[in-house]
Amino acid sequence: MTATESTDYNEKIEKADPLVVNGIAEDSMLTVVLPYITTAREGIQRLGEIVEKYGAAECNGVGFSDQNEVWWMDIVSGHHWVAKRIPDNCYAVVANQMAIRNVDFTKTDDFMWSTGIQEFVKKNKLNTSKKNFNVRNIFGTNTEGDAKGNICRVWDGQRILTPSQKNKYSITSKKIPMTLKPDKLITVEMVQKVLKSHFDGTKYDKRGKNVGDYRAISVRTTMESHIIQWRPNMPIEISGVQWVDFGAPEFGVYVPFYNGIETTPESYQNGGENVSRDSAYWAHRLVAALTIPYYAEFMPKYTEPALKEIQTQMSANLKASDEKAMSLKDKPEELKKYLTEEGMKNAEYSLNKVNELNDLLTTLSIKTAK
């Protein structure tokens, strides 16, 4: 469960079903939902029941995934919600805007919704279309801010994963679909590329011409980025991997942690207000701070090659540990210990290498400043 993608509703919805001050909000969703469910569908049902009974304090988008399905849920008002199953041959790129488009209420395997939502929309005359039930159009916003900050990011993600559709949609097109087929099977590395993107290779590149000044997917103010991966046909403890990158993805490394670990490294528990070599957070933030002033030189020559080398090693380590972990699948205690140890090793290796990079960048910064 990834919670949440903050969104907003329009003025008509605010009047018809306003948000509830003491309703469910993103700061407590994981706590009251995730421990009580075993599938993505159950997650939709439980959170949906809470929204209907107690109300929602915010409009949010929430993702649920298990080994078999991926679902996206839009909380669209004080007491209503809609959820869509992402087709197995598609992906979804979602920014801070309600994502679900046309709902087919006859397809209960692919859609879920709050009790009475159709009647609510009809009673309040909220749907201007006689043909479709378009969630974004009915409940959401389509402002200039959405175009400059949200739609453009969806465009960029789809540009990377489905390059064959080049020029089909403009960067602010309101017709860009929520789900799309990729040109080839999506790998973790491709998802990393999307999360690291700042319109690379286009005239909109934030580090280049920056035409239009659109908000990029990867921005310096990002606190943490993650990829949740499930592999079919593996025990649940091994199947689930969370790739964690502190700070701006462009200047960081995604470190893999298995679902079945007992604890996380101290370097991933410690942040604090002061820079520390023992903190994964501060180490990755420092990479950005040292690279950006001399971006044109440092990024291609030092920062990017170093980060790619670490990332390649992370992928290789996971592949090797998968084989060992599978041999321990019938020994739960040994497996748990092994998975935890592998997470520790990956974190330590990554932190040491990032600190080495920071030492180099610091030295180069001082010399360049002269």
Phi, psi and omega in degrees: 000126176243116188222117011213178169253105184294132180229192179210155176253168182271175186296324180296319180290323179301324179284322185282324181207077183294157177297155184257124185307314182259023179282181181292136179230170186296333184291345181238358185301311182301319184296320186263358180242302191303319181291349188251007183234159178236348178223165178297319180298320178296327178296316177300314183297315183292312180295322178298318179296322179294317179298316182292323184278315186253346182089164179249137179274344183214157168273131184214155169252134184229131178257138175234138177215148170223193184290346186246330186219157171232131180235149173238134182239129174253119172273111195257349180196192182299328184222010183237155182204161176218144179228146181229134175279129178285121180305147184300333182260016182229170173228167176230137171247123185234131175251197184278062181204143177307133192257326188291135180259242187285129180259131175256104185287356176270347183255083183286347176280340185247344181224149172223155183203165181286154179299126175077015184293324179294317179294322178299314181294317181294315182300321184265006177052055186262344183258114181277351180262138177268351184257321189237158172247082184270108186301314181298317181292323183284312188256330191270195180242152175220063185266175175296326177296323176296318181295315184282335186243339186241303181302322181298327179286324175297317178303316183293317179297318179291328177300323182281318185274334178227069183297342181294342181269015182312132178073004178288323179232147174282168185293342179239019183296132178279358180264359179300126183287160177287315181246149182208152177278135177282158178289334176209167182305135184277130177254167176301322180297324178291322177295320177301319180298319178297313184291338179269355189287141171229044183067033181309137175077008178238169178290349180269000184308123181296335179264002181239236182292328177056043179297127178086344179051055179275151179288131180272165176292310178265118177234157185298332184278000178300129181273324183198144178227144182213156175234124177259119184243134174239130178252122178297158174063030174229151174303148187303325182294328182266326185300317184277127177229129174251117178269118187246131178229114177280141178083195181291125183306325182301331184247022185227184180230137176271114182260128184277136174231129180289154177298328188268020182283158180271327182203173177248160180296152178301327181295341178261358178256340185257126175241279178080172183270347184244147180301135180215137177291342182270002181249122178299323179300307184291326180299315181287326177295326182291326177304313180295315183298325182275334184274317189303319180298335181234040190307311186301328180265310188291319187298306182285333187270325186236304189294305184298314178300320181294316180294320178298320179297317179294316182297320177298320179293323178299316180294319179295320180297319181295318179300318180291318182289333176301316182297315179293318182298320180296329179287345181253010187299337179262008178235080190305319182290317178295321180297313181300316179297317181294315181297321178295316180298320180295321176297319179297316182296316180296318180295318181294315180300312182298315181297317180298316181292322179293321177295323176298319178297318180295323176298317180295314181296325178296313179299315181294324179297316181295316180294320181292324181296331179295000000 
